[in-house]
Amino acid sequence: MNKQKQRRFYLLRDLWAFMKENKKWWLLPLIIMLVLTGLLIILGQSTPISPFIYPLI
């Protein structure tokens, strides 16, 4: 289980290490906005919340 958990978050840890080591902090807001946009698209497809999300777009 622990090995599977490590594999799951490897991309996030690798991305965080890259930003920290190379001082690429400007990528953080970009990544956050991409994740939030993806969540908005997923929620807007088939949930009861979708009529309230569409006016935001």
C-alpha positions as CSV (number, residue, x, y, z in Angstrom):
1,M,0.0,0.0,0.0
2,N,2.8,2.4,0.9
3,K,4.6,1.8,-2.4
4,Q,1.3,2.5,-4.3
5,K,0.8,5.7,-2.4
6,Q,4.4,6.8,-3.2
7,R,3.8,6.1,-6.9
8,R,0.6,8.0,-6.9
9,F,2.2,11.2,-5.6
10,Y,5.5,10.9,-7.5
11,L,4.5,13.5,-10.1
12,L,3.5,16.0,-7.5
13,R,6.7,15.5,-5.5
14,D,8.8,15.7,-8.6
15,L,7.1,18.9,-9.8
16,W,7.5,20.5,-6.4
17,A,11.2,19.6,-6.3
18,F,11.7,21.0,-9.7
19,M,10.0,24.3,-8.8
20,K,11.9,24.5,-5.5
21,E,15.3,23.7,-7.0
22,N,15.1,25.9,-10.1
23,K,13.2,28.8,-8.5
24,K,10.3,28.4,-10.9
25,W,7.6,29.7,-8.5
26,W,5.8,31.5,-11.3
27,L,4.6,28.0,-12.4
28,L,2.6,27.5,-9.2
29,P,-0.3,29.9,-10.0
30,L,-0.5,28.5,-13.5
31,I,-0.7,24.9,-12.3
32,I,-3.4,25.9,-9.7
33,M,-5.5,27.6,-12.3
34,L,-5.2,24.6,-14.6
35,V,-6.3,22.3,-11.8
36,L,-9.2,24.5,-10.9
37,T,-10.3,24.8,-14.5
38,G,-10.2,21.0,-14.8
39,L,-12.3,20.6,-11.7
40,L,-14.8,23.2,-13.0
41,I,-15.2,21.2,-16.2
42,I,-15.6,17.9,-14.4
43,L,-18.2,19.4,-12.0
44,G,-20.0,21.1,-14.8
45,Q,-20.6,18.0,-16.8
46,S,-23.0,15.9,-14.8
47,T,-23.7,17.2,-11.3
48,P,-26.7,19.0,-9.9
49,I,-24.4,22.0,-9.4
50,S,-24.0,22.5,-13.2
51,P,-26.9,25.1,-13.6
52,F,-25.1,27.3,-11.1
53,I,-21.6,26.8,-12.7
54,Y,-22.6,27.8,-16.2
55,P,-23.2,31.5,-15.4
56,L,-19.6,31.6,-14.1
57,I,-18.1,30.7,-17.4
